[in-house]
Amino acid sequence: TGALIGAAIETYLLEKVRLIHPNPGERNFHIFYEMLAAATEEEREDYFLGNYTINDFKMTSVSGTFDRRDGVSDSTLYDQLVVGKFDKGEDYYMRSTRKTEP
């Protein structure tokens, strides 16, 4: 009959203002929190992170919120992340195999 029976729609709106000035309790650029929490020395060198922490960057420290609301560890999420890298003209993917603390 052409009648709609059901639907699920998800819309993601990325507001520039909320990226630059997150509300208290919000975090943006989650990958940076994860990388700064768990990157190895080699990864820190590869990505020029040195000994920086989330407090050293305006975009990760401006809201004053450093922990996830759901209590999941940034280190755990980073260890599960599939990282795309570009090396010697070839794309390849690596999965972090470091063991995380329980």
C-alpha positions in Angstrom: 0.0 0.0 0.0 3.0 2.3 0.2 2.5 3.0 3.9 5.5 3.4 6.1 5.5 0.7 8.7 8.6 1.7 10.7 11.9 3.5 10.5 15.0 4.3 12.4 16.8 7.6 11.6 20.0 8.8 13.3 21.3 12.2 12.6 24.6 13.5 13.8 25.1 17.2 13.9 28.6 18.4 14.4 28.5 21.9 15.7 31.7 23.9 15.3 30.9 26.0 18.4 30.7 22.8 20.5 34.0 21.6 19.2 35.8 24.8 20.0 33.9 25.6 23.2 32.6 22.3 24.7 30.0 22.5 27.5 31.2 21.6 31.0 31.2 17.8 31.3 31.7 17.3 27.5 34.8 16.0 25.7 35.7 16.3 22.0 38.3 14.6 19.9 38.1 11.4 21.9 41.0 9.8 19.9 43.4 12.3 21.4 42.4 11.4 25.0 42.9 7.7 24.1 46.2 8.2 22.4 47.6 10.4 25.2 46.5 7.8 27.8 48.0 4.7 26.1 50.3 5.3 23.3 53.6 3.4 23.5 57.0 5.3 23.4 57.3 4.4 19.8 53.8 5.7 18.9 54.5 8.9 20.9 57.6 9.4 18.9 55.9 8.6 15.6 53.0 11.0 16.3 55.2 13.7 17.9 53.4 13.4 21.3 56.5 13.4 23.5 55.5 13.5 27.1 52.4 15.6 26.5 49.2 15.0 28.5 45.6 16.0 27.9 46.3 19.0 30.1 48.8 20.3 27.5 46.3 20.9 24.7 43.5 23.5 24.7 41.2 21.3 22.7 41.4 18.4 25.3 41.5 20.5 28.5 39.2 23.5 27.9 36.1 21.8 29.4 37.9 20.4 32.4 36.4 17.0 31.7 39.0 14.3 31.4 37.2 11.0 32.1 34.5 9.3 30.0 31.0 9.5 31.4 30.5 5.8 30.9 33.6 4.9 33.0 35.3 3.1 30.1 39.1 3.5 30.2 40.7 5.6 27.4 43.6 3.1 27.5 41.3 0.2 27.0 39.7 1.8 24.0 43.0 2.7 22.5 44.3 -0.8 22.8 41.2 -2.0 20.8 41.7 0.6 18.2 42.6 -0.3 14.6 45.1 2.3 13.5 45.6 3.1 9.8 49.1 4.0 8.9 50.9 5.0 5.8 54.4 3.6 5.4 56.7 3.4 2.4 54.0 4.3 -0.1 51.7 1.5 1.1 48.6 1.6 3.3 48.5 -1.0 6.0 46.6 -1.5 9.2 47.8 -2.6 12.5 45.9 -3.6 15.6 47.4 -2.9 18.9 48.2 -6.2 20.7 49.3 -4.8 24.0 47.6 -6.4 27.0 45.6 -4.2 29.2 45.4 -4.3 32.9 42.1 -5.9 34.2 
